[in-house]
Amino acid sequence: MSNVIIDIERSLPAVEAIPESYVPGIAGRISSQLEAWSGKKEGDPSMLDTLREYWSSVGWTNWGGDTDIPWSAAFVSYVLGGDFPGESAHRKYVQRVIDEDDNAWRAFSVPKNLDRLKLRPGDVLVKPRSGGWGNSHGAVVYRVRDGVAELAGGNVSNTAKVEDEIPVDSDGRPTEGMGPWLVVLKRPGSALSVLKAAGAALAMLLAYLGLRGANG
């Protein structure tokens, strides 16, 4: 099988370590979208505004309501938001993560680094899709609990839902192969680093306010 994601995975090296990753608020954002889609399909008129928001997040501000256009990459881009390099196709955001030195994300080969991989909410997994060299699909790790990492995706059976579960240990390490998922995108960081940064900012603010009070 010839596919762009296979080619990309082959180009990615084995690494000594894969960093911890953290996407603030991702579980809540995915949860709200899954709740909105519960019991609904893409053809439901009530979901057109939601789909329009997805497309707008990747620059398609004039989307005309054609639900035959695959929207799974737009879903991933929307729920991640922030500094994720959102695109209308999975292969495009993967390539941007690889090519753009100044973005906050990094790409890793899954097969070459399986024993060093820990899945975290917000990680993006990408796999080939049948039908052509450029076809691909991606999903976001929604939650890691009860021995599985739950992957949420859009345009899956014409809706958004948890589409796959990957068995993991208590630290998020896959306990078996990850099947067709070949590339993982991670945003290096941790909740602790965010708290430390927030604490430092608060300390600076308090010091500033104290200095102003002393000079007042």
C-alpha positions as CSV (number, residue, x, y, z in Angstrom):
1,M,0.0,0.0,0.0
2,S,1.3,3.4,-1.0
3,N,0.2,6.2,1.3
4,V,1.5,9.6,2.5
5,I,1.3,8.7,6.2
6,I,3.3,5.5,5.5
7,D,5.9,7.7,3.8
8,I,6.0,10.2,6.6
9,E,6.4,7.5,9.2
10,R,9.3,6.0,7.4
11,S,11.0,9.4,7.4
12,L,10.7,9.8,11.2
13,P,13.5,8.4,13.3
14,A,13.6,6.4,16.5
15,V,14.4,8.7,19.4
16,E,15.9,8.2,22.8
17,A,12.9,9.7,24.6
18,I,9.5,11.1,23.9
19,P,8.6,14.1,26.0
20,E,5.6,14.4,28.2
21,S,2.7,16.2,26.5
22,Y,-0.1,18.4,27.8
23,V,-3.0,20.2,26.1
24,P,-4.9,22.3,28.6
25,G,-8.6,21.7,28.7
26,I,-8.7,19.2,25.9
27,A,-10.9,16.6,27.7
28,G,-13.6,19.2,28.4
29,R,-13.6,20.5,24.8
30,I,-13.9,17.0,23.3
31,S,-16.5,16.0,25.8
32,S,-18.7,19.0,24.8
33,Q,-18.4,18.1,21.2
34,L,-19.2,14.4,21.7
35,E,-22.2,15.5,23.8
36,A,-23.4,17.8,21.0
37,W,-23.1,14.9,18.4
38,S,-24.8,12.3,20.6
39,G,-27.6,10.6,18.6
40,K,-27.0,12.9,15.6
41,K,-25.4,12.6,12.1
42,E,-23.8,15.1,9.8
43,G,-27.0,15.4,7.8
44,D,-28.9,16.7,10.8
45,P,-29.7,20.4,10.1
46,S,-29.1,21.2,13.7
47,M,-25.4,20.3,13.3
48,L,-24.6,22.5,10.3
49,D,-23.5,25.4,12.5
50,T,-21.2,23.1,14.4
51,L,-19.7,21.9,11.1
52,R,-19.4,25.4,10.0
53,E,-17.4,26.2,13.1
54,Y,-15.0,23.3,12.4
55,W,-14.4,24.5,8.8
56,S,-13.9,28.1,9.9
57,S,-11.2,27.0,12.3
58,V,-9.1,25.8,9.3
59,G,-9.9,28.9,7.2
60,W,-12.9,27.6,5.3
61,T,-15.1,30.5,6.1
62,N,-17.3,30.0,3.0
63,W,-18.1,26.3,3.6
64,G,-21.4,25.8,1.8
65,G,-22.9,22.9,3.7
66,D,-21.5,20.0,1.7
67,T,-21.3,17.2,4.2
68,D,-19.7,14.9,1.5
69,I,-16.4,16.8,2.1
70,P,-14.5,14.8,4.8
71,W,-14.4,16.9,8.0
72,S,-12.4,14.7,10.4
73,A,-9.3,16.9,10.1
74,A,-11.4,20.0,10.7
75,F,-12.8,18.4,13.9
76,V,-9.3,17.6,15.2
77,S,-8.1,21.1,14.4
78,Y,-11.2,22.7,16.1
79,V,-11.0,20.7,19.4
80,L,-7.2,21.3,19.7
81,G,-7.3,25.0,18.8
82,G,-4.7,27.2,20.3
83,D,-1.2,26.7,18.8
84,F,-2.1,23.5,16.9
85,P,-1.4,24.0,13.2
86,G,-5.0,23.2,12.0
87,E,-5.6,22.1,8.5
88,S,-8.4,20.7,6.3
89,A,-6.4,17.4,5.8
90,H,-4.6,15.3,8.3
91,R,-1.5,14.9,6.2
92,K,-1.2,18.7,5.9
93,Y,-1.1,19.3,9.7
94,V,1.3,16.5,10.2
95,Q,3.6,18.0,7.5
96,R,3.4,21.4,9.1
97,V,4.4,20.0,12.5
98,I,7.4,18.4,10.9
99,D,8.4,21.4,8.7
100,E,7.7,24.4,10.9
101,D,10.5,24.8,13.5
102,D,8.6,27.4,15.5
103,N,5.5,25.4,16.3
104,A,4.8,23.9,19.7
105,W,4.1,20.4,18.4
106,R,6.4,17.5,17.5
107,A,5.8,14.4,15.4
108,F,7.0,10.9,16.2
109,S,6.9,7.5,14.6
110,V,4.7,5.1,16.5
111,P,6.3,1.8,15.4
112,K,9.8,3.0,15.9
113,N,9.1,4.4,19.4
114,L,6.4,2.2,20.8
115,D,8.3,1.2,23.9
116,R,9.0,4.9,24.7
117,L,5.5,6.2,24.1
118,K,3.1,7.4,26.8
119,L,-0.4,8.4,25.5
120,R,-1.8,11.6,27.0
121,P,-5.0,13.5,26.4
122,G,-4.5,15.8,23.4
123,D,-2.1,13.6,21.6
124,V,-3.0,13.2,17.9
125,L,-2.7,9.8,16.2
126,V,-2.7,9.5,12.5
127,K,-3.1,6.5,10.1
128,P,-3.4,5.8,6.4
129,R,-6.9,5.6,4.9
130,S,-7.8,3.5,1.8
131,G,-8.7,5.1,-1.5
132,G,-5.5,7.0,-2.5
133,W,-2.0,8.0,-1.7
134,G,-3.1,11.2,0.1
135,N,-5.9,9.7,2.2
136,S,-5.4,9.7,5.9
137,H,-7.3,9.9,9.2
138,G,-6.5,11.3,12.6
139,A,-8.0,11.2,16.1
140,V,-7.3,12.8,19.4
141,V,-6.6,11.0,22.7
142,Y,-9.7,12.0,24.7
143,R,-9.1,10.2,28.0
144,V,-6.7,7.7,29.5
145,R,-8.6,5.6,32.1
146,D,-9.5,2.1,33.1
147,G,-6.6,0.6,31.1
148,V,-7.4,2.2,27.7
149,A,-6.7,5.4,25.8
150,E,-9.9,6.6,24.2
151,L,-9.5,8.2,20.8
152,A,-12.2,10.7,19.6
153,G,-12.6,11.5,16.0
154,G,-15.0,13.3,13.6
155,N,-16.6,12.1,10.4
156,V,-16.6,8.6,11.8
157,S,-19.8,6.9,10.6
158,N,-21.1,10.4,9.8
159,T,-20.7,11.6,13.4
160,A,-18.2,12.4,16.1
161,K,-17.5,9.8,18.7
162,V,-15.0,7.7,20.5
163,E,-13.7,5.6,17.6
164,D,-11.0,3.4,19.1
165,E,-9.6,2.3,22.4
166,I,-5.9,1.5,22.8
167,P,-4.9,-0.8,25.8
168,V,-2.4,1.0,28.1
169,D,-0.8,0.5,31.4
170,S,-1.2,2.8,34.5
171,D,1.3,5.2,33.0
172,G,-0.3,5.4,29.5
173,R,2.1,3.1,27.8
174,P,0.5,0.9,25.1
175,T,0.5,-2.7,26.2
176,E,0.3,-4.0,22.7
177,G,0.7,-2.8,19.1
178,M,-1.3,0.2,18.0
179,G,-2.5,-1.3,14.7
180,P,-2.8,1.2,11.8
181,W,-1.9,4.3,13.9
182,L,1.6,5.2,12.6
183,V,2.3,8.8,13.6
184,V,1.7,10.6,16.9
185,L,1.8,14.3,17.4
186,K,2.6,15.7,20.8
187,R,2.6,19.1,22.5
188,P,5.6,18.9,24.9
189,G,4.8,20.1,28.4
190,S,3.0,19.1,31.5
191,A,0.3,20.3,33.9
192,L,3.0,20.9,36.5
193,S,4.9,23.2,34.1
194,V,1.8,25.2,33.5
195,L,1.2,25.6,37.2
196,K,4.8,26.7,37.7
197,A,4.5,29.3,35.0
198,A,1.2,30.5,36.5
199,G,2.7,30.7,39.9
200,A,5.7,32.7,38.6
201,A,3.4,35.1,36.9
202,L,1.3,35.5,40.0
203,A,4.4,36.1,42.1
204,M,5.6,38.8,39.7
205,L,2.1,40.5,39.8
206,L,2.1,40.4,43.6
207,A,5.5,41.9,43.7
208,Y,4.5,44.6,41.3
209,L,1.4,45.4,43.3
210,G,3.5,45.5,46.5
211,L,6.0,47.8,45.0
212,R,3.3,50.2,43.8
213,G,1.7,50.1,47.3
214,A,5.0,50.9,48.9
215,N,5.6,53.8,46.5
216,G,2.0,55.0,46.8
